[in-house]
Amino acid sequence: MRSSAALHASRSLVLAAALAAAPARAEDPPPAAPPVAAPADAESGPASAAGRVLNGHVFMPAADVPGPLLTTSFLSGLLVGVGNTSATLQAGSQVFSGHFQYAGIGAVLGYEYAFLDYFSARVSITELIYSGITGRSAVVVGSRLQGGATAGVTFSMPIGDQLRAGVLFDAGYTPDAGLTIGTAIKSVVDSCEAGACDVTPGNAFELKNVATLKPALAVSWAPHPALGVTGNVAYSWASQTINGKTNTGQAFTAGLALDYDFRAISPVPVGLQAQFSWAAPSGSTFQHVTDLGGGIFYTGRKNLALGLQLVARRFAVTPDVNVTWSTYIANIGLRYYW
């Protein structure tokens, strides 16, 4: 009897202990769930947009200074230009002298694709038409229609967190048709004074085709999340055919661009840019061209570059006029990254 009571008591104690332990187990915290990735920042854009970021700085595209950054992007731009130059053109006893105004408009479309972490390939097409905008300037400056296509590749590598350097290679083809009224009048008058009037259409119409090859070295540096610097040096070789006659030439170019993003230090989504480029030719295929300008961009989204760039260009709009700084080109562009 005593052993049976003791056995019964021990069973009761075990059951009570089990019941007391059950609530404690129920109150234990459940196993931790696997971590869930945080959603992407809506303002940062797609991951591929990070290709234009160094050291936290989002670089702004510079029209005259191609850089080594690798992105997948689409570009659409509108070009508007105005200018004023001086010249003297004599056709027989008639002299056209003084200042002449001209204006132009054009567009550019481009696509770039980044792959294998170190490469990108790109293609672009452009068109531009400009003309003298008064009767006198239409005679001296004439009218031109230019088009072109360019394809290129970039290989680049990061050097630390602040620097990226690369090699670029581009090949292009640019047809160019020009109506040179003043030159045609001068040719006719001069030939008639010599006793044999020549009214060859080629004196009024010039058809030019230019094929170019352009290797370049470029570097981008971001010493601070608000500041970016891009430099570029290039060699250009061209084969130019004018009305059936072909010649070749070469040129060396250099460019520098700086951009400052106020978004990196404040809530203001605005970026400012300054750029400079210079081309030194060898031969008559190219001419000296110097660009100095700047731009303003919206910087609220990493996957969008929306801005206005304004450049003052020093060159001769046609061979018969003086070299001048009085040419201004506005580039209203949108580039989307994904």
C-alpha positions as CSV (number, residue, x, y, z in Angstrom):
1,M,0.0,0.0,0.0
2,R,2.7,2.4,1.0
3,S,4.7,1.7,-2.2
4,S,1.6,2.1,-4.3
5,A,0.8,5.5,-2.7
6,A,4.4,6.6,-3.2
7,L,4.2,5.6,-6.9
8,H,1.0,7.5,-7.3
9,A,2.4,10.6,-5.6
10,S,5.5,10.5,-7.8
11,R,3.3,10.3,-11.0
12,S,1.3,13.2,-9.8
13,L,4.4,15.3,-9.2
14,V,5.7,14.5,-12.7
15,L,2.4,15.4,-14.3
16,A,2.2,18.7,-12.4
17,A,5.8,19.5,-13.4
18,A,4.9,18.9,-17.0
19,L,1.8,21.0,-16.9
20,A,3.7,23.8,-15.2
21,A,6.5,23.7,-17.8
22,A,4.0,23.8,-20.8
23,P,3.0,27.5,-20.4
24,A,6.7,28.5,-20.0
25,R,7.5,26.8,-23.4
26,A,4.5,28.5,-25.0
27,E,5.8,31.9,-23.9
28,D,9.3,31.4,-25.4
29,P,9.9,33.6,-28.4
30,P,9.5,32.0,-31.8
31,P,12.6,31.2,-34.0
32,A,13.9,34.3,-35.7
33,A,12.7,34.7,-39.3
34,P,15.3,34.9,-42.1
35,P,16.2,38.6,-42.7
36,V,14.3,40.3,-45.5
37,A,16.2,42.6,-47.9
38,A,15.4,46.2,-47.5
39,P,13.5,47.7,-50.4
40,A,15.6,49.8,-52.8
41,D,15.6,53.5,-52.3
42,A,13.0,54.9,-54.7
43,E,15.3,57.9,-55.3
44,S,18.4,56.0,-56.0
45,G,17.0,54.3,-59.1
46,P,18.1,51.0,-60.6
47,A,21.3,49.3,-59.5
48,S,22.9,49.9,-62.9
49,A,22.6,53.7,-62.3
50,A,25.4,53.2,-59.8
51,G,27.8,53.0,-62.8
52,R,28.0,56.8,-62.8
53,V,28.7,57.1,-59.1
54,L,32.2,57.3,-57.5
55,N,32.8,57.9,-53.8
56,G,29.1,58.8,-53.4
57,H,29.3,61.5,-56.2
58,V,26.8,61.2,-59.1
59,F,28.6,62.4,-62.2
60,M,26.8,64.6,-64.7
61,P,27.4,63.9,-68.5
62,A,29.6,66.4,-70.2
63,A,28.9,66.8,-74.0
64,D,32.5,67.8,-74.8
65,V,34.4,65.6,-72.3
66,P,33.5,61.9,-72.5
67,G,34.5,60.0,-69.4
68,P,35.3,56.4,-68.4
69,L,32.2,55.6,-66.4
70,L,30.2,52.5,-67.6
71,T,26.5,52.8,-67.8
72,T,23.4,51.4,-69.5
73,S,21.5,54.5,-70.7
74,F,19.5,56.2,-73.4
75,L,20.2,59.8,-74.5
76,S,17.9,62.3,-76.2
77,G,19.1,65.9,-76.8
78,L,18.1,69.1,-78.6
79,L,20.7,71.4,-80.0
80,V,20.1,75.1,-80.7
81,G,22.8,77.5,-81.8
82,V,23.2,81.2,-82.8
83,G,26.3,83.0,-83.9
84,N,27.8,86.2,-85.3
85,T,30.9,86.5,-87.4
86,S,32.7,89.0,-89.5
87,A,34.1,88.5,-93.1
88,T,34.8,90.2,-96.4
89,L,33.8,88.5,-99.6
90,Q,34.4,90.2,-103.0
91,A,32.7,89.1,-106.2
92,G,33.7,91.3,-109.0
93,S,32.9,94.9,-108.0
94,Q,30.5,93.8,-105.3
95,V,31.9,93.6,-101.7
96,F,30.1,91.8,-98.9
97,S,31.8,93.0,-95.7
98,G,30.8,93.4,-92.0
99,H,29.0,91.2,-89.5
100,F,26.9,88.2,-90.4
101,Q,24.4,86.3,-88.3
102,Y,23.6,82.6,-88.5
103,A,21.5,80.1,-86.5
104,G,21.1,76.3,-86.3
105,I,19.1,73.5,-84.8
106,G,19.7,69.8,-84.4
107,A,19.2,66.7,-82.4
108,V,21.1,63.7,-80.9
109,L,20.0,60.2,-79.9
110,G,22.3,57.7,-78.2
111,Y,22.3,54.4,-76.4
112,E,25.0,52.8,-74.3
113,Y,25.2,49.3,-72.8
114,A,27.5,48.3,-69.9
115,F,28.6,44.6,-69.6
116,L,31.2,42.4,-67.9
117,D,31.9,45.0,-65.2
118,Y,34.7,46.7,-67.3
119,F,33.2,47.4,-70.7
120,S,30.5,49.4,-72.4
121,A,29.4,49.8,-76.1
122,R,27.6,52.8,-77.5
123,V,26.0,54.2,-80.6
124,S,24.7,57.7,-81.5
125,I,23.2,59.6,-84.4
126,T,23.1,63.3,-84.8
127,E,21.8,65.9,-87.3
128,L,22.3,69.6,-87.5
129,I,21.2,72.3,-90.0
130,Y,22.4,75.9,-89.9
131,S,22.2,78.9,-92.2
132,G,22.7,82.6,-92.4
133,I,19.5,84.3,-91.2
134,T,19.7,87.6,-93.2
135,G,20.0,88.1,-97.0
136,R,23.7,89.1,-96.7
137,S,24.6,86.3,-94.3
138,A,22.8,83.8,-96.4
139,V,25.2,84.8,-99.2
140,V,28.4,84.7,-97.1
141,V,27.7,82.0,-94.6
142,G,25.4,79.9,-96.8
143,S,23.5,76.9,-95.5
144,R,24.6,73.4,-94.3
145,L,23.0,70.1,-93.4
146,Q,25.1,67.7,-91.4
147,G,24.3,64.2,-90.2
148,G,26.3,61.5,-88.7
149,A,26.5,58.2,-86.8
150,T,29.1,57.1,-84.3
151,A,29.9,53.8,-82.6
152,G,32.3,53.2,-79.7
153,V,33.5,51.1,-76.9
154,T,35.0,51.8,-73.5
155,F,37.2,49.7,-71.2
156,S,37.7,51.1,-67.7
157,M,38.7,50.0,-64.2
158,P,38.3,51.5,-60.7
159,I,41.5,52.7,-58.9
160,G,40.4,52.8,-55.3
161,D,37.0,54.3,-54.3
162,Q,37.6,57.8,-55.8
163,L,39.1,57.2,-59.2
164,R,38.3,55.4,-62.4
165,A,40.4,55.4,-65.6
166,G,39.7,54.0,-69.0
167,V,40.4,53.7,-72.7
168,L,37.8,54.8,-75.3
169,F,37.6,54.2,-79.0
170,D,35.1,55.7,-81.4
171,A,34.5,55.5,-85.1
172,G,32.2,57.8,-87.0
173,Y,30.8,58.8,-90.4
174,T,29.5,62.3,-91.1
175,P,27.9,63.3,-94.4
176,D,27.7,67.1,-94.9
177,A,25.9,69.0,-97.6
178,G,26.5,72.8,-98.0
179,L,25.0,75.5,-100.2
180,T,27.6,78.2,-100.7
181,I,26.0,81.0,-102.5
182,G,28.7,83.6,-102.1
183,T,31.5,81.2,-103.3
184,A,29.4,80.3,-106.3
185,I,28.8,84.0,-107.3
186,K,32.5,84.8,-106.8
187,S,33.4,81.8,-109.0
188,V,31.0,82.8,-111.8
189,V,32.0,86.5,-111.7
190,D,35.8,85.7,-111.7
191,S,35.4,83.2,-114.6
192,C,33.4,85.6,-116.7
193,E,35.9,88.4,-116.1
194,A,38.5,85.9,-117.4
195,G,36.5,85.5,-120.6
196,A,34.9,82.0,-120.0
197,C,31.9,82.0,-117.7
198,D,31.8,78.9,-115.6
199,V,28.5,78.0,-114.0
200,T,29.4,74.6,-112.7
201,P,26.9,73.5,-110.0
202,G,29.8,72.2,-107.9
203,N,30.7,75.8,-107.2
204,A,27.5,76.4,-105.3
205,F,27.0,72.9,-103.8
206,E,29.5,71.2,-101.6
207,L,29.1,67.5,-100.6
208,K,31.5,66.4,-97.9
209,N,31.9,63.0,-96.3
210,V,34.1,62.5,-93.3
211,A,35.1,59.2,-91.7
212,T,36.9,59.5,-88.3
213,L,38.7,57.2,-85.9
214,K,39.3,58.5,-82.3
215,P,41.1,56.7,-79.5
216,A,41.1,58.4,-76.2
217,L,42.2,58.2,-72.5
218,A,39.8,59.4,-69.8
219,V,39.7,59.6,-66.0
220,S,37.0,60.5,-63.5
221,W,37.9,61.5,-59.9
222,A,35.5,62.2,-57.0
223,P,37.4,63.6,-54.0
224,H,34.1,64.5,-52.3
225,P,30.5,63.3,-52.7
226,A,29.6,66.7,-54.0
227,L,32.5,67.2,-56.4
228,G,33.5,65.3,-59.6
229,V,36.3,65.9,-62.1
230,T,36.6,64.3,-65.6
231,G,39.5,64.7,-67.9
232,N,40.0,63.4,-71.5
233,V,42.8,63.4,-74.1
234,A,42.3,62.0,-77.6
235,Y,43.8,61.6,-81.0
236,S,41.6,62.0,-84.1
237,W,42.3,60.7,-87.6
238,A,39.9,61.6,-90.5
239,S,39.5,60.9,-94.2
240,Q,37.6,63.6,-95.9
241,T,36.1,63.6,-99.3
242,I,34.8,66.9,-100.8
243,N,33.1,66.8,-104.2
244,G,35.0,63.6,-105.0
245,K,38.5,64.7,-103.8
246,T,39.9,62.9,-100.8
247,N,42.4,64.1,-98.2
248,T,43.3,63.0,-94.7
249,G,44.1,64.9,-91.5
250,Q,44.6,64.5,-87.8
251,A,44.0,66.4,-84.6
252,F,44.8,66.2,-80.9
253,T,42.0,67.2,-78.4
254,A,41.9,67.7,-74.6
255,G,39.0,68.4,-72.3
256,L,38.2,69.0,-68.6
257,A,34.8,69.0,-66.9
258,L,33.9,69.8,-63.2
259,D,30.5,69.3,-61.6
260,Y,29.2,70.1,-58.2
261,D,26.1,68.4,-56.8
262,F,24.3,70.5,-54.1
263,R,22.1,67.4,-53.3
264,A,25.2,65.8,-51.6
265,I,25.3,68.6,-48.9
266,S,21.7,69.9,-48.8
267,P,18.1,69.0,-49.9
268,V,18.5,71.1,-53.1
269,P,18.5,68.7,-56.1
270,V,20.6,70.9,-58.4
271,G,24.0,70.4,-59.9
272,L,26.3,72.8,-61.7
273,Q,28.9,71.9,-64.3
274,A,31.8,73.7,-66.1
275,Q,33.6,72.3,-69.1
276,F,36.4,73.2,-71.5
277,S,37.7,71.5,-74.6
278,W,40.3,72.3,-77.2
279,A,41.2,70.8,-80.6
280,A,44.6,71.4,-82.3
281,P,44.6,70.1,-85.9
282,S,47.3,69.1,-88.3
283,G,46.3,69.6,-91.9
284,S,43.2,71.2,-93.4
285,T,40.7,68.4,-92.6
286,F,40.1,69.7,-89.0
287,Q,40.2,73.2,-87.7
288,H,41.0,74.8,-84.3
289,V,37.9,74.6,-82.1
290,T,37.7,75.8,-78.5
291,D,34.7,75.2,-76.3
292,L,34.0,76.9,-73.0
293,G,30.8,76.4,-71.2
294,G,28.7,75.1,-68.3
295,G,25.4,73.5,-67.4
296,I,22.7,73.1,-64.8
297,F,21.2,69.7,-63.9
298,Y,18.3,68.2,-61.9
299,T,20.0,65.7,-59.5
300,G,17.0,64.4,-57.6
301,R,17.3,60.9,-59.1
302,K,20.4,58.8,-59.8
303,N,18.8,57.2,-62.8
304,L,18.0,60.5,-64.5
305,A,20.3,63.2,-65.9
306,L,18.2,66.2,-67.0
307,G,19.9,69.4,-67.8
308,L,20.8,72.4,-69.9
309,Q,24.3,73.0,-71.2
310,L,25.5,76.2,-72.8
311,V,28.8,76.4,-74.7
312,A,30.6,79.3,-76.3
313,R,32.5,78.0,-79.3
314,R,35.5,79.7,-81.0
315,F,35.9,78.5,-84.6
316,A,35.2,79.6,-88.2
317,V,31.7,78.6,-89.2
318,T,32.9,78.5,-92.9
319,P,36.4,78.8,-94.3
320,D,35.6,82.3,-95.7
321,V,34.8,84.0,-92.4
322,N,36.9,85.0,-89.4
323,V,37.5,82.8,-86.3
324,T,35.2,84.1,-83.6
325,W,34.0,83.4,-80.0
326,S,30.5,84.7,-81.0
327,T,28.9,81.2,-81.4
328,Y,26.7,79.9,-78.6
329,I,25.3,76.4,-78.5
330,A,22.6,75.2,-76.1
331,N,22.2,71.5,-75.5
332,I,18.9,70.5,-73.7
333,G,19.4,66.8,-72.9
334,L,17.8,63.9,-71.0
335,R,19.7,60.7,-70.3
336,Y,18.0,57.8,-68.5
337,Y,19.9,55.0,-66.8
338,W,18.7,51.5,-65.9
